[in-house]
Amino acid sequence: MNYNDVLQNARACIDTAKCKACPVCNGLACRNTIPGPGAKGVGDTAIRNYQKWQDIRVQMDTLHENKPVDMSVQLFGRKFSYPFFAGPVGAIGLHYGNAYDELTYNKILVSSCAENGIAAFTGDGLDEKVMVSACEAIAATGGAGIPTVKPWNLPLVEEKLQLVKKSGAFAVAMDVDAAGLPFLKNMQPPAGSKSVEELAEIVKAAGIPFIVKGVMTVRGALKAHAAGAAAIIVSNHGGRVLDQCSATAEVLEEICHAVGGGMKVLVDGGIRSGVDIFKALALGADGVVIARPFVTAVYGGAEEGVKVYIEKLAGELEDTMKMCGAENIAAISRDMVRI
Ligand SMILES: Cc1cc2nc3c(=O)[nH]c(=O)nc-3n(C[C@H](O)[C@H](O)[C@H](O)COP(=O)(O)O)c2cc1C
């Protein structure tokens, strides 16, 4: 099976009124289709996320020793073969059609990512089954995944953290930007935005490395750091929580300058190839997260589809590192890209 087969298979079982499993997942066809994988409002933020990576070009330099490159990274004491992770996608049936239920989807994604040297984040949703199934899938791999808890009210967050702890997950995330999702906005007791003090309480209750997902400003990054987060994900939730956001590629570098070194910085949003991954690392990220294309990979080929996609990304990253003269991830530097 190659990546084209994966996409073709996906088109046969995804709800194509919502997602067309496009050759490049660039936000153009789904635009603002929600339910579905589109973006909020006019729907151009996911498109901008993708396009801004394309505006960055890589700088070729083949005058260096010809030897294999090392793509491995360490995160929270674990070694991963590559600096990319599968992103959280919740309520899979609602957004992509019922070929997969939550449990089967999470099981396939989490286990095949673990088997192929990376880790998957899992999603959360109004239906409590979403987080339960995510934690079951992570427990089945000995904790090799990262549950992403929504910013519910504090008692509900604590309930979800109990599930996370039982799963043995090596880290936990919270998509604080989910404050912009309609179902969270209207909840009683109120859910959504968290003060630094509330976030610090949640970080402490988690007791494992805590990742704040959905940071788009230096100010936000400093607040996450003050609350005790071990990492942030520079993310606008793929454009699904606020219309007319900046692209993540536009804000990544300034955020890395402000907090890089103090905590890990990951980034998502429109990263689609090993070349894009290289660009994000050159701007200062410690790793990247890719969400929507992993859904297509599961729908189009289950475990094998995920493996094919991981190998495709790894091959592209390896080629870019070799062609730009970076022998390992730490050697990828700012002067290897041009904006
Ligand atoms: C259908 C759908 C569901 C999502 N569900 C979640 C979720 O439950 N938790 C979360 O943190 N992010 C969720 N996201 C956001 C993604 O994790 C990611 O931040 C975003 O899609 C940008 O990455 P991408 O451009 O690689 O898809 C969801 C995205 C989509 C398209």
Ligand as a Chemical Component Dictionary entry (heavy atoms), coordinates in Angstrom:
data_LIG
# 
_chem_comp.id                   LIG 
_chem_comp.type                 NON-POLYMER 
_chem_comp.pdbx_formal_charge   0 
_chem_comp.three_letter_code    LIG 
# 
loop_
_chem_comp_atom.comp_id 
_chem_comp_atom.atom_id 
_chem_comp_atom.alt_atom_id 
_chem_comp_atom.type_symbol 
_chem_comp_atom.charge 
_chem_comp_atom.model_Cartn_x 
_chem_comp_atom.model_Cartn_y 
_chem_comp_atom.model_Cartn_z 
_chem_comp_atom.pdbx_ordinal 
LIG C1  C1  C 0 -12.585 17.115 13.364 1  
LIG C2  C2  C 0 -11.572 17.658 14.309 2  
LIG C3  C3  C 0 -11.666 17.345 15.656 3  
LIG C4  C4  C 0 -10.708 17.829 16.557 4  
LIG N1  N1  N 0 -10.784 17.460 17.867 5  
LIG C5  C5  C 0 -9.854  17.911 18.730 6  
LIG C6  C6  C 0 -9.882  17.523 20.103 7  
LIG O1  O1  O 0 -10.741 16.776 20.552 8  
LIG N2  N2  N 0 -8.911  18.018 20.920 9  
LIG C7  C7  C 0 -7.935  18.853 20.464 10 
LIG O2  O2  O 0 -7.085  19.282 21.231 11 
LIG N3  N3  N 0 -7.872  19.218 19.171 12 
LIG C8  C8  C 0 -8.792  18.771 18.305 13 
LIG N4  N4  N 0 -8.718  19.143 16.990 14 
LIG C9  C9  C 0 -7.639  20.058 16.530 15 
LIG C10 C10 C 0 -6.402  19.300 16.059 16 
LIG O3  O3  O 0 -5.811  18.565 17.084 17 
LIG C11 C11 C 0 -5.320  20.264 15.499 18 
LIG O4  O4  O 0 -4.986  21.212 16.478 19 
LIG C12 C12 C 0 -5.780  20.997 14.239 20 
LIG O5  O5  O 0 -6.584  20.184 13.418 21 
LIG C13 C13 C 0 -4.595  21.555 13.457 22 
LIG O6  O6  O 0 -3.768  20.554 12.962 23 
LIG P1  P1  P 0 -3.881  19.999 11.447 24 
LIG O7  O7  O 0 -3.869  21.198 10.542 25 
LIG O8  O8  O 0 -2.687  19.127 11.281 26 
LIG O9  O9  O 0 -5.162  19.266 11.349 27 
LIG C14 C14 C 0 -9.663  18.658 16.083 28 
LIG C15 C15 C 0 -9.560  18.952 14.719 29 
LIG C16 C16 C 0 -10.507 18.455 13.831 30 
LIG C17 C17 C 0 -10.360 18.786 12.376 31 
# 
loop_
_chem_comp_bond.comp_id 
_chem_comp_bond.atom_id_1 
_chem_comp_bond.atom_id_2 
_chem_comp_bond.value_order 
_chem_comp_bond.pdbx_ordinal 
LIG C1  C2  SING 1  
LIG C2  C3  SING 2  
LIG C2  C16 DOUB 3  
LIG C3  C4  DOUB 4  
LIG C4  N1  SING 5  
LIG C4  C14 SING 6  
LIG N1  C5  DOUB 7  
LIG C5  C6  SING 8  
LIG C5  C8  SING 9  
LIG C6  O1  DOUB 10 
LIG C6  N2  SING 11 
LIG N2  C7  SING 12 
LIG C7  O2  DOUB 13 
LIG C7  N3  SING 14 
LIG N3  C8  DOUB 15 
LIG C8  N4  SING 16 
LIG N4  C9  SING 17 
LIG N4  C14 SING 18 
LIG C9  C10 SING 19 
LIG C10 O3  SING 20 
LIG C10 C11 SING 21 
LIG C11 O4  SING 22 
LIG C11 C12 SING 23 
LIG C12 O5  SING 24 
LIG C12 C13 SING 25 
LIG C13 O6  SING 26 
LIG O6  P1  SING 27 
LIG P1  O7  DOUB 28 
LIG P1  O8  SING 29 
LIG P1  O9  SING 30 
LIG C14 C15 DOUB 31 
LIG C15 C16 SING 32 
LIG C16 C17 SING 33 
# 
